[in-house]
């Protein structure tokens, strides 16, 4: 758990460094060049229609913050997705090491328990070995198939709840991104209202530029939020499949083969 927290902190720092470097070296300089060129053209030709640029749309601080949050969330999603993928590889292995048609009795439990506990430490922390070990120990204690099935199911349900709770930080980021975009909207509208007197005098450049900040920040934030939610749902789907496949594995390879 501590390693994951450290990973999240460093992921945030790396996301900020990467995005800020991109903005400083590419996006804001190009946006400034484009705006100056458009301003010169409008002064030379009053009928000139200003052309939009992706650099201008992305240049403000709210958009930069949204991209930092998106990259941070992607790092966390990748970390959790890799963890789930590694656990899914265990589902294609025979952890018990017994013939497929061999019934399992109480005399086999000690060897099975030893085999599961001899797995590498990283594998022992995975859901499937923990559910299998719980099922083996419960059968040794109660000699009841129903209790074994219930115990394995309880382990899987608690793991599903834990995985769901760990997604809270990613859901918070997905909620924060549109909020940051809305902050840009409020800031842009406030700046536009502050320059209303200049618009009355005939100079609407400042007002239009401030309104551009308002609409651009909301647009970028909503697009990023849509993309991020797609990946969040994909990760949740992977986690749900892991839990369901683990229950099926325990039932097929252990519970159904028990002999009383």
Secondary structure, DSSP 4 states (H G I P E B T S, - for coil): -HHHHHHHHHHHHHHHHHHHHHIIIIIHHHHHHHHHHHHHHHHH-TTPPPPP-HHHHH-SHHHHHHHHHHHHHHHHHHHHHHHHHHHHHGGGS-SS---TT--B-GGGHHHHHHHHHTS-HHHHTSHHHHHHHHHHHHHHHH--HHHHHHHHHHHHHHHHHHHHHHTHHHHHHHHHHHHHHHHHHHHHHHHHHHTHHHHHTT--HHHHHHHHHHHHHHHHHHHHHHHHHHHHHHHHHHHHHHHHHHHHHHHHHTGGGB--
